[in-house]
Amino acid sequence: MRKRTGSRKPKLANPSSSKHMAKRIIKDKSPKVPQKDKIDFDLKIRERTDLTEKQKLILDTSIDKGTKCVFIDGIYGSTKTWCCVLTALKLLNSKKCDRLLYLRNPVESSTTGKIGFLKGEAAEKMSPYEQPLLQKLDEFLSEGEIKRLRDDGRFECMPIGFVRGHSWNCKCVIVDEAASLTKDDIILLMSRVGEFTKIFFIGDSRNQNDIGSKSGFRHMFDLFNDEESKQNGVFCFEMKDAADILRSAFVRFVMTKIMNIS
């Protein structure tokens, strides 16, 4: 007599089987380069709506995939740093870069005296110079988001002299006060740019040059301000008019007054 075995249960697919997993996992087909993992949270970025057409063009150009390098020569308060930090935050948010690097030449911008060498390690010495970056981050993000980015190592301030040997992949690099850099400094920084990195050189060649005739900023600006450079991802912008000043109505008034008598 045949033994009754009852009804059979349907065989379930093993969720850990390679065939099943292949249906669920989307392979990352992007090129592989050495980089830090992208952020796993979303930033709530505050933006302003009173931008000029030129500033909108700078932002659109900066965020474009084909843009590798941007030179901005602009007067006080013309949103040079603001535009670059906003670009960096958008790239972080969209997982197009893994870190913001903020670079400055530690040159004192005063003719009334020198404070001498700052004590401490490199990070402590650079602390006064990273304040412009922190102020801009404070305009865009909440205190908690800034802390999370810092704790996660998503932004860093460093002096120009420490970048030899570096290779930057998937970074957004902002070189502030670039009018206080020599031509060799700028060449050094441009030669660090690896895959999927954008670098910004921002300065005021007219009013904020603290190394005099040694400055190479305007020379490099003029060298790359041509159609061939645009085709290779290098763009140059000038913001020299009072209309470009968005810091405050007071600064716009002061600079208008000064430019009219210059």
Buried (B, 14 or more C-beta within 10 A) or exposed (E): EEEEEEEEEEEEEEEEEEEEEEEEEEEEEEEEEEBBEBBEEEBEBEEEEEBBEBBEEBBEBBBEEEBBBBBBBBBBBBBBBBBBBBBBBBBBBEEBBBBBBBBBBBBEEEEEEEEEEEEEEEEEBBEBBBEBBBEBBEEBBEEEBBEBBEEBEBBBBBBBEEBEEBBBBBBBBBBBBBBBBBBEBBEBBBEBBBBBBBBBBBBBBBEBBBBEEEBBBBEBBEBBBEEEBBEEBBBBBBBBBBEBBBEEEEBBEBBEEEEEEE
